[in-house]
Every structure is written in structure tokens, then in C-alpha cells.
Amino acid sequence: MKPSKMIGGDYSLELNNIFHTGQVEPASCFQRLFGSVQTGLILKDITLEVRAGEVMAILGSKGSGKRALLEVIARRSKGLSRGQILLDGRPLTQAMFNQCCAYVGHRADLVPSLSVQQTLHYAANLSIGSQVSGYVKDSRVRQVLADLALSQVSRHSVEALTEGEYRRLVIGTQLVKDPVLLLLDEPTAGLDPLTTYLVVSMVSSHAKRRGRAVILTMEKPRSDVFPFLERVAYLCLGDLVYAGPTRMMLDYFRAVGFPCPEMENPLMYYLCLSTVDRRSRERFVESNAQIVALVEKFKMEGAPYRKSSAMSVLLGSPPNDHQPNSHPYPYSAQGSSTTQIGMTLYQRQFASTFGCSWQALFYLSARLIAMPIAFLLVWIFFHDIKDYQTTFMSRSGLLLTCITTTYLTSIFTTAYTFAPHRTRYYQENQDGTYNGPLFLVSYFTFSLPLAFLTVSGSSAILYHLMKFDDWTELSLFAAVLLSCYLFAEQLVVAVMAISRNPYNTSVFCIYIVSVMIVLGSGMLRSYRGMSEWLSWVTYATQTRYAGAYLTAQAFDGRQQYNGLPQSAEQNCSIPAAEPFVCRYPDGASYVNERYPATVADPQINLVASFVFPVAAAVFNILLYVAPLPSYVKAKFRE
């Protein structure tokens, strides 16, 4: 079905007898994991309507069911729902909502190193299909910047925005695709009065000018936003106290015996009327009985207020008066190709790293400069190693330091550069924009060349210190370190599928890597002195193969390690030399002491070192495809 035939220019969203059951109390991790969460009825018989060109406010205190109602409309709710949701007379499915509508949560994390204009540009390319020309997309971005008063800060980075500007930008990332229905969860929470007025007025202007329906939730509505709300619905513990036009709200409550006092904010007055007073038991009982009576009253007498067709007769006017819409369907309905989305994700990664903001400079430094600086410090510490018997342990410590530094640099770099894109992925994935494998492939495609550059540059710093004979040996040395870097990166990506905090992720990954180094590298503990079962466990560690290869490359078959003296005064070539002091006649003897022949095969170790990051990448792609528990993904959205 073509999008132009899906949504007409004059449409409505209808909710008929909506009931929803969901979680009603906080649950522990084990309760949520095993499904023993206490549930209850959150929404009870909700019936309302909003038409094109109208803004509806869902009002209620905390716990009244406002967010649950938006999630039911957006088809994102967890739990059982029943009832009918119609958009333009058709059942609103998840696919239809993702194609033609938009949801802006109470919290949204944008990529901090991008500019305002770049954020909207990539949002447009992700959500608007390739059938729409680049000129139209750029025009749409400029229009949204103007509509939300963001033109003057279009070149500012996201991290430099005020709270109000940031909130408007979050709304703009959804407005850029011109959805026929826009859901806003607490868009004015925590904003000052002026910014609140600006946000609501801008949303109202967009709804009327484009002929779009908007539903927003508010907990403390101000009187100055009253003129921008065509409809209002009051919720109390999942029940409807009132739902209908704002201009009929005063008449309705006056008719049922609750007139609004003069000089009072009617929105706030009736919100207090719809809220249970918990300051004392007597007030709780009295207010609860009053609300129950109001709910029952509206069920019996509120039918004419819920529907626009009925209200048009009472008001003597058409149900809506917005101008005909020149775009009967949203740009997002055009659909985007996988290639376009993948390229856009890659370009967004590139722009966020090679931008002009301080955050972009941090990302670039972490990816390209951090590891060379660390290796320069390693060179300073080890550059004066003398060729005595102690050089075997010193150079083994150098190799251990190189592997450890590579792991640690990769862990911290990935944890802090991957986190904003990972969080953005979870939020955009809810919109059906793209899936996990496409996100990871674009990330790996961008990350791999940078990893190659930083590892190659870092390895070159140690060229003379490692006493390589040619650049081929340096290339193989860098290749093994690159495999370690990539594996640590994949480890962080896997952990961050369920962990939001970069610091906690780094600590956990460092613990895993430390165990691998101690157990499998062979540099801290010889394989010949290891128990058999522990030796079998090392097969599952990358450090077994990387450590063995680097040790064999550094010592085996090198003439400069033959017959090294114990010190400048003691020569190990004389018969009187002590066997323990002069225990290594050549480099091969040191390698044989640390690793048995079955462990020290260089070809197997080189190939196996790269098997680990490749296998981890495949695992991560499957991990980001598999459905994770809802409470895990919720931490990235709320």
C-alpha cells in the first residue's frame, strides 16, 4: 500500500475502551528476570479522540498512567492491552506507527559531539527515504531549525546547548520526518516558564500549520499554555476524569458542580481535583470518593465530549479548522534503504569523531593518540635494557606491558566512544529505524581503520627497542597487538549491550582481561608449571596465543641472545659460571622453559589471535539481534 493512500489530509486518532495491565510496583533484578513482577490494571476503559491540527494534553499526577497511555498508543507497552486504536479509521499497528508517527520520550540521549544542524541532518537521512531528494531533506532541516528557534545555535555542539534548546532539538529529531501523530512524554518537565511556553507554542504552531495531531503529557500545566491546547484529558490512577475540548471543560465541570474559581489556573485546578490527596487518611478517603464519583459521572455524561463529531453539533462549528495540508503523508512513510541507513550511520560516526567540538576532540584523541602516548611511556621506561641474562625477564616484561597497554587502551577508548552511539541505537531502534547488526557493522567499519592506525603507530615507536631485523617482523608484531585491541573492543561492545555506565563496563572488562593475562599469557606463570586442567582452560583465552607468539618472535632464533653474560663482571661462557645464574644460553631455551612445543607454534598462534575478535564480532551481532529483557533496554531510554 502506498503511503499516500494510507493517511488522508483530515484524519483522527481514536481510542476506544482501552484497558492495559502492567507493572505496578518496583521489582528486583531477579523478579524482572524470571517474570515474577507484580502487575495490575493501569489503564481502565480509556476512550478519547484527537484530530489533525489539534494538540491534546494528558494531565495527571505521577502514577496516573500518562506514560502508559502514550506507550499503548505507540505500541511499545509491556503487558496486556485490549481495546481499539484507530488512525484514520484503520487499526494502528506497530509498523504503521513507526512509519507514520513519532514518539519523543521523557529522556533522549543525542550524540554530544555533533552540532545541532548535523543532528537534524542525520536524523532526516535515517528516517526519510532515498526517494526524497537531498534538497528536500535539507529544506526540511532548515524549516525545523526555524520552527524550533534553533537557527542561531545550528552550529553549536549538542553538549553546549541549554536544557530548553536540548529539549527542542530532541523534538526536532522527530519533527524532521513530519509525523502525522506526535507523542511527547513530559516535554516541559524541568523547564522554566518561558521555555515551557515556547515549547508548547512551537508544537501547537506545527500541528496547525502542517495539519498534524499532537498528544503530550504534563504534570504541572501553566495557565499560559491553555490557549494552545485544543483538547485535554485528566487521568487519575488509570481512570478518565474528563476528556474533550478545553473550551468545553469549564462548562462540563460547572455542570457537575465544580466550577473553577476566578483568577485560578483551570488546568491546574482541575488537575488537583483529579488527584488523590494523601496528606491524611481523612483527606485520602474524601478525595478518592470524589474522584470515583467524577469518573462515574463522566462515563455516563461524557460521551458527547469525547468525539469530535458529537462536539461539532454542540459547538456549532466544524470539528477542526486547520488549513488543508500540502503533505498528506509524512516523509518517513517513503522508507529508507539499508544502504542509505548504513552510510548515514557511518557518516554520523565520522562527524562525531572528526568534528570541531571539545567532545569530538576527546573522541579523536582517545582513538588515535592515547595508545601511542602510552607506548611512548613504555619506551621511556624500557629503553635502557642491557643485554645481560636479566634481559630475558625484562623483555618479557616489555611484551607483557605491550599486551596489557593495548587491552587497557582499547577498553577505555571503546567504553567512552561507543557509549553515546550505543544509547542512541537503543532509542532509534524503538522507532524501527534500523536494527542491531546494521548498527554494529557500520560501527566496526568506522572503527577498524582507526584501530589499525593507532596500533601501527604505537608499534613503530618500539621498533628499535624490540630489535626487529626488518619491517616484516614489526608488521607481525603490530598484527598481534591489533588482534588484542580488536578483541578488547568486542568485549566492551558485548558488555555494553546490558551495561549503561562506561566506567562500570571498563572495570568489569579490565577484570576479565586481567584474568586472561595472568592465566594464559605465559609471561607471569610458565605453562610447564601449570596443572593440566588449568592448561586446558587457557585454550579459551586469547592471551595464550598472543603471548606465545610475541615471546617466540622476540627470543627464538635470535643470535644477540646467545651466551649473554650475567653482568659486566661475570661471563656465562666460562666453566665456573653458576647454572642458575646463567640459566639461558640462548633465546630458544627461554621460550622452551615458558611454553611447551605444542603452545609455541607461531602460525597457529597468529591465526588463533585473530579468531577471537572475529568470533566475538559474530557473537555481538547475534547478541544485538536477540531480544534482551525489556528492563535492560529500558535503562537506555529512561
Summary of the structure (lengths in Angstrom):
residues: 638
radius of gyration: 32.2
end to end distance: 34.7
largest distance: 116.6
contacts: 2130
relative contact order: 0.09
helix: 57%
strand: 11%
